[in-house]
Amino acid sequence: MKKIIIIGLMTAAFISCSENMDKGLVSADEDAISKGYTIDCDFGEVDISKAYLSQYVKGNWEHKDSADVVEGKFSFSGELELPEVWYIKFDDKEAYVSLFVENSQISVSGATLNRDSITISGSSIQDALTEFNEGQEGFYKEMDKMEIDYMAAREIEDTAKMNQIDLDFDLVFDKINEYIVKYIGDNTSSVLAPYLLVSYLGNDFTADQMDSTLKTFSKEIINSKYVLKIQERSAKMRTTEVGAVAPLFAQNDPEGNPISLESFRGEYLLIDFWASWCGPCRNENPNVVAAYNKYHAMGFDVLGVSLDDNTEKWLAAIDKDGLNWTHVSDLKGWVNEVGQLYGVNSIPHSILLDKDGVIIAKNLRGEELHKKLAEVFLK
């Protein structure tokens, strides 16, 4: 199934910032507001004592600012060249609020730390992002229902039903991509455009498409961190395009033995990026198992690269899904070094290599994988 887990900014390599000293509650006069941002927060009676304005950098939270919480209230202030997505973290809680910060007076409030109860106002680009998300809610509701139906069909091994859902799912997924592409094309002077490209289309756009889209952005936003991220990703994608020799790597299997990509020379190999916690990956696993069982004796192999960070969950998923091929991971989650090398920012993600290690296809799922393997082995 084509549905992917969007990493977006949670996996982007952000520009790191040093943590400022605690400021407590901050007030800003009109002149300060005009030059920078002020984020006034009110979480009522929620049990929190400390809040942080943070970024997520290479798998770790980095706090840019912090504030003591007094009766649920706290504030941050500063100045930005261009809007960016930041996160408000609370004490040692897992909950966080993500928001676009720009140089304006921003208010964040909530009766709880549940995202559905939180209101953000004062950021025009945050409002635009909310409008964008609302525009695709119908698509995702439809896809959620399909996932439930797919799992039910999988339980009773109704292959015909699963295949039909795959096809229907892909059609809706294509509609979402069309919606995103159109939105980006209609908003080329907004930082939201490159942000959406990074967050949603990083695995579906080719390097040429990225470079072409970059040329449409207005000069006012070319210094955005998201434009820089697109440039970096495009350059990295050039090394993993169809026709290129796959970059070599070595990573440990569950027993701690280093497994090199080069050791698979002479076989057609599917490098499968996945994780135990990734629902769409687990949904696709039976399809990969079927392909492996059918073509392995003919010279087809699979190398699973897991973006897990928990050994037990990783191994349990391998066993439960019957993934009887070689697996590797450095257990660094989203910042898996092989994933970083290949520019993976959403999963499932796969790359098919020929016997010489040349990339011949990418992101083949469902029937597409079987059709390609049939071309290779049954011609």
Secondary structure, 3 states (H helix, E strand, C coil): CCCCEECHHHCCCCCCCCCCCCCCCCCCCHHHHHHCEEEEEECCCCCCCEEEEEEEECCEEEEEEEEECECCEEEEEECCCCCEEEEEEECCCCCEEEEEECCCEEEEEECCCCHHHEEEECCHHHHHHHHHHHCCHHHHHHHHHHHHHHHHHHHCCCHHHHHHHHHHHHHHHHHHHHHHHHHHHHCCCCCHHHHHHHHHCCCCCCHHHHHHHHCCCCHHHCCCHHHHHHHHHHHHHHHHCCCCECCCCEEECCCCCEEEHHHHCCCEEEEEEECCCCHHHHHHHHHHHHHHHHHHHHCEEEEEEECCCCHHHHHHHHHHHCCCCEEECCCCHHHCHHHHHCCCCEECEEEEECCCCEEEEECCCCHHHHHHHHHHHCC
